Each structure stands twice: as C-alpha cells, then as structure tokens.
Amino acid sequence: MARIDFAFGASEKLSQACQTTLRQYLAGQKMVVFCSDAARLKAFDLQLWAVDDAAFVPHVMATDPLADQTPIILASENLEQVLAQAPAEAWLLNLDEQCPPTVGKLTRVLEIVSDAEDDKASARARWRVYQAAGHDLRSHRLS
C-alpha cells in the first residue's frame, strides 16, 4: 500500500503544487504529476516554468521522447503505463478531482488541497477512497 499525504490549506492549489514540485526536485525526488484535465495540467506546466526566478524544474509530458530521462513527468492519460515506466522511488502528485486510476508500484502520493469548499469536498471523497483501499493516510496543514 502507498502512503498518501494530504496537504490542506493551500491558498492557490497550482501555485502550491509548483512549490512542492520544486522542493522535491531540489531534494532529488522524481515525480509523476497526474491530472486528467489537460487544461489544468497545461496551466500547471506553464506555472512550473516560472515557479522561481533562480530555479529550473526539468519536466516534460509523459509522451515526450525524453520522459525516461526527465525527473518530473506530467501525465493526463495512460497513467498505468506512465507509472510502469517510472522509477520505483518516484512519487505521484495528484492534481485531479478524483483519485488516480492507479498508484502502480509507487509508495507515495501527494495531494494538495486548497481552501476552496469544492476542493475540500473532493479531497474528502478521495480520502475515503484511499482509506477503503487500505492506504496509509496522513494529513498536513500548510502554513
């Protein structure tokens, strides 16, 4: 089972997700970022290019030929195939409204939750699904 970390209280979900991705990249962590909403994933992609004036976060779409050599992979579909090709130590950052269709062999999933009521409600629903599947759930409050 995977460890699922929910970070509650983000003032803006995509900005917090970019900051989290930057921190994890700088720590040497490989990540797959999933969102079935291609427009939201594109917005995340664009924000990631400008997350910090002094930092670069190498990332590509999962369909890019350099995906197997890039530490941050963005996926909007075919998650099972993407995770099968990802290193076992990679983490999954879920930006979707639903639970990802699979967590594959990964041991860690990150969920960023904003203060918006609809985002909190969908996070509660995802929590229940993860809990029913037997995952190790953790809750964190962002400051």
Secondary structure, DSSP 8 states (H G I E B T S, - for coil): --EEEEEEEESSHHHHHHHHHHHHHHTT--EEEE-S-HHHHHHHHHHHHTS-TT----EEETTSTTGGG-SEEEESS-HHHHHHHS-TT-EEEE-SSS--S--TT-SEEEEEEES-HHHHHHHHHHHHHHHHTT-EEEEEE--
